[in-house]
Amino acid sequence: MRFSVLASGSTGNSIYVENDNHAFIVDAGLSGKKMEQLFTKIDRNMKQLSGILVTHEHSDHIKGIGVLARKYNVPVYANAKTWQAMDGLVGDIPLEQRFEFEMETVKHFGSLAIESFAVSHDAADPMFYSFHENGRKLVVITDTGYVSDRMKGIIRGADSFVFESNHDVNMLQMGRYPWSIKRRILSDVGHVSNEDAAIAMSEVVFEKPTNIYLAHLSKDNNMKELARMSVTQTLQSCGIIAGEYVHLVDTDAEEPTKLVMV
């Protein structure tokens, strides 16, 4: 398996995952034109896509789905409630390109197994994905207000994580957002903070080389350097030294990460 975090942040999200025979994106929360540009930067072609995996219906995750599906004849996978919630938001997608991927199930594409799992977020039926091939495991988990024991059991032991580190609590509390939005972000159906993300990370990593991509950083309530420092310090308090077997990797809202092996 190989993957790239094409874009991650409050303005748009998409992750590319491939093996030798299949290629998928998890979400397409940017314009079709921007998605094409990001694909060019990792030297890949949209025509090679096997499918788009949808996590939930928020615009920063589905903005480009309809355009890409129609232009490149790409299959789109989402659970039934998310399909209903996307109605009217992504335009017409032909029935032959609409596929259901239900919660807590596994789909096989040759040697690549993709597992869906529920998260806690204020969407119709939000879920994320774990990718498995030849004993290697990639987990994508963002847009969740907390990481439950059930989630931890599903994601534990991955070789690479794309893990939400959304906000710094102090920045959020002191920032310009109205209290209603602050309360939503801090709630169990909002987003995890840097510290809470790190505590969850400490409970799911094994003592083996593990890359953790810090993802979905808030544009207004976080910074790369702050997220990395907070996660590093919290991991250390949990007995894990970043840089030994756990390596933290930045993501960006505009630039893709390098296409790397899991």
VENNORBEL-V479177 format. One record per backbone hydrogen bond with DSSP energy under -0.5 kcal/mol. NH is the residue of the N-H (numbers start at 1). CO is the residue of the C=O. If there is no record, write none. Layout:
nh->NH co->CO
nh->NH co->CO
This chain:
nh->2 co->18
nh->3 co->260
nh->4 co->16
nh->6 co->4
nh->6 co->14
nh->7 co->14
nh->8 co->252
nh->10 co->217
nh->12 co->9
nh->13 co->60
nh->14 co->7
nh->15 co->26
nh->16 co->4
nh->17 co->24
nh->18 co->2
nh->19 co->22
nh->24 co->17
nh->25 co->51
nh->26 co->15
nh->27 co->25
nh->27 co->53
nh->28 co->61
nh->29 co->13
nh->35 co->31
nh->36 co->32
nh->37 co->33
nh->38 co->34
nh->39 co->35
nh->40 co->36
nh->41 co->37
nh->42 co->38
nh->42 co->39
nh->43 co->40
nh->44 co->39
nh->48 co->45
nh->49 co->46
nh->50 co->23
nh->51 co->23
nh->52 co->75
nh->53 co->25
nh->54 co->52
nh->54 co->77
nh->61 co->58
nh->62 co->58
nh->63 co->59
nh->64 co->28
nh->65 co->28
nh->65 co->62
nh->66 co->62
nh->68 co->64
nh->69 co->65
nh->70 co->66
nh->71 co->67
nh->72 co->68
nh->73 co->69
nh->74 co->69
nh->76 co->97
nh->77 co->52
nh->78 co->99
nh->83 co->79
nh->84 co->80
nh->85 co->81
nh->86 co->82
nh->87 co->83
nh->87 co->84
nh->89 co->86
nh->90 co->86
nh->97 co->94
nh->98 co->95
nh->99 co->76
nh->99 co->97
nh->101 co->78
nh->105 co->102
nh->107 co->114
nh->109 co->112
nh->112 co->109
nh->113 co->111
nh->113 co->132
nh->114 co->107
nh->115 co->113
nh->115 co->130
nh->116 co->105
nh->117 co->128
nh->119 co->126
nh->121 co->119
nh->122 co->189
nh->123 co->121
nh->127 co->55
nh->128 co->117
nh->129 co->140
nh->130 co->115
nh->131 co->138
nh->132 co->113
nh->133 co->136
nh->136 co->133
nh->138 co->131
nh->139 co->160
nh->140 co->129
nh->141 co->139
nh->141 co->162
nh->145 co->120
nh->145 co->188
nh->148 co->146
nh->152 co->148
nh->153 co->149
nh->154 co->150
nh->155 co->151
nh->156 co->152
nh->157 co->204
nh->158 co->155
nh->159 co->137
nh->160 co->137
nh->161 co->211
nh->162 co->139
nh->163 co->161
nh->163 co->213
nh->164 co->141
nh->165 co->215
nh->166 co->192
nh->167 co->192
nh->168 co->221
nh->169 co->167
nh->172 co->168
nh->173 co->169
nh->174 co->170
nh->175 co->171
nh->175 co->172
nh->181 co->178
nh->182 co->178
nh->183 co->179
nh->184 co->180
nh->185 co->181
nh->186 co->182
nh->187 co->183
nh->187 co->184
nh->190 co->187
nh->191 co->185
nh->192 co->144
nh->194 co->167
nh->197 co->193
nh->198 co->194
nh->199 co->195
nh->200 co->196
nh->201 co->197
nh->202 co->198
nh->203 co->199
nh->203 co->200
nh->204 co->201
nh->205 co->201
nh->208 co->206
nh->210 co->245
nh->211 co->159
nh->212 co->247
nh->213 co->161
nh->213 co->211
nh->214 co->212
nh->214 co->249
nh->215 co->163
nh->215 co->213
nh->218 co->166
nh->222 co->218
nh->227 co->223
nh->228 co->224
nh->229 co->225
nh->230 co->226
nh->231 co->227
nh->232 co->228
nh->233 co->229
nh->234 co->230
nh->235 co->231
nh->236 co->232
nh->237 co->233
nh->238 co->234
nh->238 co->235
nh->239 co->236
nh->240 co->235
nh->241 co->239
nh->242 co->240
nh->243 co->246
nh->244 co->241
nh->246 co->241
nh->247 co->210
nh->247 co->245
nh->249 co->212
nh->251 co->214
nh->257 co->5
nh->260 co->3
nh->260 co->258
nh->262 co->1
